[in-house]
Amino acid sequence: MTDSADTLFAEAWRWHHAGDVSKAVAAYRRCLHRDPGHAEALHGLGVLALQEGDAASAETLIRSAIGREATVAQFHVSLATVRYRRADLAGAVVALRQAMLLDPQLASAQDALGVVLRALGRDQAAINSFTNAIMLAPDRADAYGNLGQALPAGAAARTALRRAVRVSPDLAAAQNNLANALVENGDWQGAVAHYQQAAALLPRVAVVHFNLGRALAVLEQTDAAIAAYRGALALNPGFAEALANLGPLVAAAGDAAAGRSMVIQAVVLRPDYGPACNNLAVMLLNVAEADAAARWLLRALVLRGGFDQAHVNLAEALYLLDRGGQPALARSYLAVWQQRFPEHPLVEHCAASLGVIAAPERCSDGYLQISFDQFAPTFDRRLASLGYRIPEQLAAVVTGLLGPATATLDILDAGCGTGLCAPLLRPWARRLDGVDLAPQMIEHARQRGLYDHLVVGELTAFMAAQAGGFDVIVATDVLIYFGALESLIAAAARALRPGGLLGVSIESLAGGADYRLGPHGRYAHGLDYLRTVLAGWDIVAEDPVIVRTEGAVSVDGLLVVARRG
């Protein structure tokens, strides 16, 4: 007895869904030999042709299927997919509109339409289509993943991507994209778990291993990061980005020559890749080759002018040149930097720090935001390496004056950074608020789970708007970014209740001047000047401290606590 065309199609369908392409193709062809007009077999063979990369044959086969049975909505969705692959976006939209006319409840058509609309730059229309797909099929993981990609970066996008991986943990693209979204939000730790999931699902995709390595490196999980980058390079030996990132880790692990060789290889492979130039410069800075580092950083910025990390590193290189007895060389590089990026906040600040232009009364908001967003992922460990203990020391002085911890006070952590003061102040706080200019710093502070309110904003303006809002204000390493202190102290006085405490730290300045901007980019203040600014306050503590060590040199400072009259 001879099998019918439908029986042969059923066999082909089983092989198709089992993933055995060769057996499925053979069965589809047997079906079509029996019935050349079998629409479902034509469609199935077209889908497999597209899967194998033959889009032209796929379109011919699927159009033939539609010619036989024009009312099957899924055939039109498949035709749209082929046209999308062939960059015929307008044709894809036409096919999807037809599918939706035939079956208004077909979620896959709405989802696919969103993908095409997004490729056309019609983001809001795409978001609407993805949302429609979800309304039609609330458990459609692809639609949540696509919606998360289409939405502007933020909480809504992360929520959609989280939903995608909850509905379908095996959806590799959503795992990777959720990790990317978490990175954009500064949550590198959260990103690692999703990159690991994506790498397990896509073990042969080099970029997924690269993404994992990048996150692990930021978290200073060096051995794991090296393994991830090596995994990416095993799959793609010419992966310049992976070589550029692996090199500094290998050097830090003890093989400086091998590490530098990797980064140089990355530069050779991708001469236009600014981050490779930046990473080579960082390696040079680590061995005090500031001159060569500055040259590579200028090259990185020529390639990618908005590369804030390279701007930050160039400022450090020029500081090291100046401190190392080469001020003229530092200024020559500064001149090139100024010519190319005359309005960049770091250029202006560095010029003031090196004495090329007059020092402003305070660091600009742009300078602080860029600098601290770059430092946020490793800020705590970086300060620990400098012997930095100001949060513990200042909090000890302030809380010693407050008495027993009764959780009854409203406390402001002014310039809170990553929240180093939070665990030290929380036992005394009924309400603990934090304010900082750098969004990434605030995000790290939020992850501590100790603040009641966190605000991204300029400190002086924030305090001026909080009349009588706090019992205590603590500002660790904040005044070093202000020269003139009058406005800041006046705002603190306004924000404090009568009898409230203000605790600050400063870097000490000898010689009688009020304040001075140093080549390191921070302000030092004279004690007499601070006392003058605090006229009318009751100064209850003035404790000398070592603020940090730089180049084996101790930086002297003071902890000052004053009570508002």
DAGIJO-V63728 format. One record per residue. BURIAL is b if it has 9 or more other C-alpha atoms within 8 Angstrom, else e. Layout:
((BURIAL) (BURIAL))
//
This chain:
((e) (e) (e) (e) (b) (e) (e) (b) (b) (e) (b) (b) (b) (b) (b) (b) (e) (e) (e) (b) (b) (e) (b) (b) (b) (b) (b) (b) (b) (b) (b) (b) (e) (e) (e) (e) (e) (b) (b) (e) (b) (b) (b) (b) (b) (b) (b) (b) (b) (b) (e) (e) (e) (b) (b) (e) (b) (b) (b) (b) (b) (b) (b) (b) (b) (b) (e) (b) (e) (b) (e) (b) (b) (e) (b) (b) (b) (b) (b) (b) (b) (b) (b) (b) (e) (e) (e) (b) (b) (e) (b) (b) (b) (b) (b) (b) (e) (b) (b) (b) (e) (b) (e) (e) (e) (b) (b) (e) (b) (b) (b) (b) (b) (b) (b) (b) (b) (b) (e) (e) (e) (b) (b) (e) (b) (b) (b) (b) (b) (b) (b) (b) (b) (b) (e) (b) (e) (e) (e) (b) (b) (b) (b) (b) (b) (b) (b) (b) (b) (b) (b) (e) (b) (b) (e) (b) (b) (b) (b) (b) (b) (b) (b) (b) (b) (e) (b) (e) (b) (e) (b) (b) (e) (b) (b) (b) (b) (b) (b) (b) (b) (b) (b) (e) (b) (b) (b) (b) (e) (b) (b) (b) (b) (b) (b) (b) (b) (b) (b) (e) (e) (b) (e) (e) (b) (b) (e) (b) (b) (b) (b) (b) (b) (b) (b) (b) (b) (b) (b) (e) (b) (b) (e) (b) (b) (b) (b) (b) (b) (b) (b) (b) (b) (e) (b) (e) (e) (e) (b) (b) (b) (b) (b) (b) (b) (b) (b) (b) (b) (b) (b) (e) (e) (e) (b) (b) (e) (b) (b) (b) (b) (b) (b) (b) (b) (b) (b) (e) (e) (e) (e) (e) (b) (b) (b) (b) (b) (b) (b) (b) (b) (b) (b) (b) (b) (e) (e) (e) (b) (b) (b) (b) (b) (b) (e) (b) (b) (b) (b) (b) (b) (e) (b) (e) (e) (e) (b) (e) (e) (b) (b) (b) (b) (b) (b) (b) (b) (b) (b) (b) (b) (b) (b) (e) (e) (b) (b) (e) (b) (b) (b) (e) (b) (b) (e) (e) (b) (b) (e) (e) (b) (b) (e) (e) (b) (b) (b) (b) (b) (b) (b) (b) (b) (b) (b) (e) (e) (e) (e) (e) (e) (e) (b) (e) (e) (e) (b) (b) (b) (b) (b) (b) (b) (b) (e) (b) (b) (b) (b) (b) (e) (e) (b) (b) (e) (b) (e) (b) (b) (b) (b) (b) (e) (b) (b) (e) (b) (b) (b) (e) (e) (e) (e) (e) (e) (e) (b) (e) (b) (b) (b) (b) (b) (b) (b) (b) (b) (b) (b) (b) (b) (b) (e) (b) (b) (b) (b) (b) (b) (b) (b) (b) (b) (b) (b) (b) (b) (b) (b) (b) (b) (b) (b) (b) (b) (b) (e) (e) (e) (b) (b) (e) (e) (b) (e) (b) (b) (b) (b) (b) (b) (b) (b) (b) (e) (b) (b) (b) (b) (b) (b) (b) (b) (b) (b) (b) (b) (b) (b) (b) (b) (b) (b) (e) (b) (e) (e) (b) (b) (b) (b) (b) (b) (b) (b) (b) (b) (e) (b) (b) (b) (b) (b) (b) (b) (b) (b) (b) (b) (e) (e) (e) (b) (b) (b) (b) (b) (b) (b) (e) (b) (b) (b) (b) (b) (b) (e) (e) (b) (b) (e) (e) (b) (b) (e) (e) (b) (e) (b) (e) (b) (b) (e) (e) (e) (b) (b) (b) (b) (e) (e) (e) (e) (b) (b) (b) (b) (b) (b) (b) (b) (b) (b) (b) (e))
//
